[in-house]
Amino acid sequence: MIEGASTHPTSLFWTDLKALTKVRLALSVVFSALAGYLLGAESYKALELVLLLVGGFSLVAASNAYNQIIETDLDSKMNRTKERPLPTGRFSKVLALIIAFSLTILGGGLLYFLNFKTAVFGLLSVILYALVYTPLKTKTSLSVFVGAFPGAIPFMLGWVGATGSFGIEAGTLFMIQFFWQFPHFWALAWMLDDDYKKGGFKMLPTGERDQSTAFQIIVYTFWTILASITPVFGFTGKLVISIPAAIAVGISGFYMMMPALQLFNSLEVSFAKKLMLRSVIYISLIQVIYVIDHLIR
């Protein structure tokens, strides 16, 4: 019997498995991939959707598990993470590694059956997240820049899954979610700065909750909005949005920008929390806008 699983009640095992793989986060990432697929596919095929969604979910879940395996000792120092299954010993690292590796094989295999490029991008995101981003978090705040690459892959992964190609359309979807990573994660890091410092993580660009960090948040929020409305100008290949859709995206962007400006003026954690929540709403909302606009045109 695998160490760490012998006396684990079934209900608690599944609860801890969800915590290890961060199921909610994985589902939100799968939503991005689904949006990209719906934008890129000329016709929707049930098998392709199953391969994309289950394969994508598996790789995100694997990435989260690898992350917690590597950071077990650091997680035990932080209030937010000390009750996770690995720091508490409810899961052993061996069991967690078996789960993560199995999910990697499953996810990579399913995406390979969809098409080769999708599998390559999916597995690349796991490698970047687990082997580059995770170790860098205690070394330099540039880890957020590195982490933005795997974080930006899901939206464009759906397009590549549907079309089998990576062009300006997939690149545009990638850039939207790439720029979005910065205000989202810096807002989160602002909220959790004290806890992150207990674990030795360097997440804020200046290392402090100051106006320089807040200004950079504003800059990347602006670039996120700009990238999001770019398809209205007609130079992003088959990825095009209408003027009403661009206006809706712009309004959504203004809604996200407001707490970023307030954070710059006040440096209060409450505005960082508001920005973090609005950033989650923003990325989901613009994906819905894109898909609806695509379907009705």
C-alpha positions, -999 to +999 in steps of 0.1 A: +000+000+000+012+035-009+026+054+021+002+083+031-029+065+018-032+036+043-053+052+070-068+080+049-107+081+052-123+081+017-141+113+021-110+131+034-089+116+007-111+132-020-111+165-002-073+164+000-070+153-036-091+184-046-068+206-025-036+190-039-048+196-075-066+229-069-098+217-087-114+252-088-084+267-104-081+239-128-117+243-138-113+280-144-083+273-167-104+247-186-130+274-191-104+295-209-094+266-231-131+259-239-135+296-250-104+293-272-118+262-288-152+277-295-135+307-311-113+286-334-134+256-344-153+256-377-175+229-363-178+216-328-169+179-322-178+162-289-147+140-289-124+169-295-140+188-266-136+158-243-099+154-252-092+191-247-111+196-215-101+164-197-066+166-210-062+203-201-078+198-167-054+169-160-023+189-169-033+219-148-041+196-118-007+179-123+011+213-123-006+223-091+004+190-075+040+194-085+040+229-071+028+217-037+053+188-037+082+212-043+069+238-018+058+215+010+083+229+036+075+265+026+037+259+027+040+247+063+052+282+072+023+301+058-012+305+073-029+302+040-012+269+031-002+251+063-033+229+063-027+215+028-024+177+026+013+176+022+024+200+051+001+182+075+013+147+064-021+135+053-005+129+019+030+117+014+052+132-013+054+097-029+016+095-032+014+131-045+041+125-070+023+093-083-009+114-087+009+142-104+028+119-128-003+099-136-022+131-144+007+143-166+006+111-187-032+112-189-033+149-199-005+147-223-018+116-240-053+130-244-040+162-259-017+143-282-048+124-296-063+159-302-032+171-321+005+172-315+009+209-311-018+210-284+001+183-264+034+202-268+020+235-255+001+217-227+032+198-215+054+229-219+031+247-195+036+220-169+074+221-173+075+259-171+052+261-141+067+233-120+104+234-130+110+271-137+083+293-121+080+274-088+117+274-079+120+310-089+094+322-065+119+323-036+147+338-058+132+368-076+100+387-083+107+379-120+090+346-112+057+363-120+069+371-155+080+335-160+048+322-145+028+344-169+039+322-198+023+289-186-006+309-172-013+324-206-013+292-225-049+279-218-069+305-238-047+299-269-045+262-262-082+259-271-076+276-304-046+254-312-067+224-302-095+234-326-073+244-355-040+225-351-021+256-358-004+285-339-008+318-357-016+354-350-050+344-336-036+321-310-008+346-303-034+373-296-053+351-272-020+343-255-011+380-251-044+388-236-040+363-208-003+370-205-007+407-196-037+398-174-015+376-152+003+406-138-025+427-122-042+395-111-012+380-093+003+412-080-031+421-065-031+386-049+005+391-037-004+425-023-031+409-002-009+380+010+024+398+012+030+392+049+022+355+045+043+351+014+073+366+032+070+339+059+075+314+031+103+334+016+084+342-016+093+373-037+062+381-056+058+419-057+080+436-084+096+460-059+093+437-029+070+461-012+034+474-012+044+507-026+033+531-054+059+517-078+043+483-076+008+499-078+019+518-109+031+487-126-002+471-119-019+500-137+004+497-167-002+460-171-040+464-166-039+489-194-020+465-217-045+438-208-074+460-219-056+471-251-047+435-261-083+425-254-098+451-279-071+446-306-092+421-326-117+448-334-091+465-357-091+435-381-054+426-382-055+395-360-064+371-388-096+351-383-099+363-347-122+393-350-147+410-326-174+435-335-175+471-323-202+464-298-181+436-284-151+458-282-171+484-263-183+457-239-147+446-234-137+483-228-163+488-202-152+456-185-117+468-186-127+501-170-144+481-142-111+463-136-090+494-138-109+514-111-095+495-081-060+496-097-062+534-097-076+534-061-048+511-050-022+535-064-038+564-045-043+547-012-021+516-011-048+499+009-052+461+009-089+464+004-084+477-031-060+450-039-086+424-029-112+442-051-088+443-080-081+406-077-118+397-077-125+420-106-096+406-126-112+371-123-145+385-134-128+403-163-110+374-178-140+352-177-164+379-189-143+389-220-140+352-230-178+350-228-181+382-248-157+369-274-176+336-278-211+352-279-199+377-305-184+350-325-215+328-324-240+356-334-220+370-363 
